[in-house]
């Protein structure tokens, strides 16, 4: 299924191997899902910094790197493998999530508002 990736906050990854990133995935049917991508190196660093024996996050997906190309391939693979709705949470539709941008359908996402 076709999809588009939107970063709720600006994409500001300084080290693609050591960071985490929130993403919204918009499917061509208009559904919008949320998830956070973490690298293994970033999880290790976070665990050390918070001095915990475990780490968890809702809607978390562990990835090797956070490059644009990898993110697209990762989402495509999760969709094709049939795990998409297990990994990410539906947060609404284009019209409800992006009403402030006046987007109503999938094609509107390419418009600059």
Secondary structure, DSSP 8 states (H G I E B T S, - for coil): --EEEE-SS----S-TTS-EEEEEEEETTSEEEEEEEEEHHHHHHHHHHHT-S----TTEEEES---HHHHHHHHHHHHHHT-HHHHSEEEEEHHHHSGGGT--SGGGGGS--
